[in-house]
């Protein structure tokens, strides 16, 4: 999982969509495999690895959000509408 997250970070930095999707598929596959052993006690090494994975996934999530915000801002500049993805106002 750590290798996939590192690859995802590089793909995000390079805006490599195909690689980002491949990494997302890999993360889904590994999470499915981990669900089969959920609830079993973890040793200290496994807990450490899971904490590292959580931290790295959080960093990657923040990177994805920053990229999405940047795209939204650029699209807003092009269209003159800075709230391109905002939900419509309800009266």
Protein Blocks (a to p, Z undefined) as FASTA:
>chain_A
ZZmmmmmmmmmmnopaklmmmmmmmmmmmmmmmmmmgoiacdfklmmmmmmmmmmmmmmm
mmmmmmmmmmmmmmmmmnopaklmpccddZZ
